[in-house]
Every structure is written in structure tokens, then in C-alpha cells.
């Protein structure tokens, strides 16, 4: 069986991703971002998502990743997407949105976008 490296789920969840900055391509504004944690959105928002929470300039923002993408990834890769890997996918989506000055309190990321971002950030 072939094994592939994964981003290990070691350390506190809030430390999965270090603080990062994003500069808008449109306005030049720089956003200060910090990952907080993730949870199952099915229970809290009645959404078929895995929710991730980030603080952008100190204000809370949720990036909800479509759960169906996790299932498709598992079927294709024959392993589960780790929490740490999912947090990197969410951070990449948030980065893309902020670069376009698309700032919202809640981003619902569709399956197609989650699946597009997984290989883009090097997850296999």
C-alpha cells in the first residue's frame, strides 16, 4: 500500500495555521488573519459543512467547507482529509476571497471549490 505524507494533527487546533496577512489586489488593504478552530456545521448551522473560524482584523469569520467534498476526497485518495489539511483549504479559500476584497462573515464553500483547492495546495 502506498502511503502519502499528510499535515499531521499535532498541537493545539488554534496553532494548525500560523497568523497570516492578505493584501487585496483591488484596494491594497492588508488583512490580518488568524485561524481559531473548526467544528461540524451540521449540528450548529444545520448545514452540510465543516466550519472553520478565522479572525480577520480581529472580527470572526466562518468558512464552511462542503462535507460532500470530504467524502469525494476519501473515495479518491483512500484516506480522510485531516483537520489540519481542511484548515489549510479553508485558509486558502479565505485568502483568495480577501485578495478580491470579498469580505463576509460567512463563506459557504461549494464542493467544487473545495476539490479545486485540495491539489492546489499540494494535498494528495
N, C-alpha and C positions, 0 to 999 in steps of 0.2 A: 504494500500500500504506500502510495506517495504521500508524504506529509509536506505541508507548506507552512512557512512562518506566519504567525499572527501577532497582532498587537496584544500582548498579554494583559489580563485584567488584574494587574498588581497595583497596590497602593490605593489610596482613597479615591473614590469616584471623582471628586472635585478636582483631582490632580491628573485625570486622564489626559487633558489637554491644557497646556500652559496658556497664560494670557496672551492674546494676540491683538494686533491692530489691523484695521482695514481702512483703506483710503478710497473714497468714492471717485470713480472715473469721471463722474458728471460734475460734482460740486467741489471736489478736492477736500471735503471734510474727512477727518480721520476719526474713526470709531474705535473705542477701547472695548475689547470683548473678553469675557471671562466665562468659561464653562462652569456650570454648577452641578447638575446631576441629570439623571434620566429616570423615567418611570413608564409604566404601561398606561397608555392613554385610553385603552378600552374601559378601564374602571373609572377614571376620573372625568373624561370628556365624552364618554360613550362614542369614541372614535376608534377606528381600526388602525391605531398608530402606536409607535413607541415615541414618547415625547422626551425631548431634551430641553433643558433650561439653560439659557445663557443670559448674562448681564451685559448689555450694550450701553456704554456710558452710564453704568450704574442702574439702569432700568431693566426689568425682567422681560425676556422674550422667549417664546416657546417655538421650537422647530419640531413638528410632528412628522415622523418618518412612516410611510405606509407599511403596515405589517406584512402585507402580501409580498413586498419586495424581499423581506427576510425569508419567507417561505421559498420563493423562487431562487434566491441565492443558495439556500440549503440544498435544494434539489439539484442545482447545477454543480456546486462546489463540494457537495457531500460532507458539509460541516456547517455549523451555525456561525452566523456573524457574531463576533463578541461585542460586549457592551462598549468596550474601548473603540473598536472599529466603527460601530454605529455612531459613537460620539464624533469621530473624525469625519464621517459622512455628513452629519448634521452641521459641523463647523464649516465644512467646505460649501455646503448649500448657503449657509448664513453669509459666508464671505462673498459668494457670488451675488447675493441679493444686495448686500450693503455696498458693493462696488457700483451697483446701479442705482444707489440711493433709494432702494425699495426697503424701507424700514417699517416693520409691522410688529405688533405684539404677538401675533400667531402666524406661523407659516405652516401650512399643511402640504407636505412634500409628496407628490404622487409617486406611485410605484415606478413609473418610467424614469423619473428624475433620480430616485434612489439607486436604481440599477445602472444609470448612466454614471453616477458619481463613484460607485464602488471601484471599478477598474481605473478610473481617472486618478484616484489617489493611491493606486497600487495594491489594492486588496484583491487577492485571488483565492 
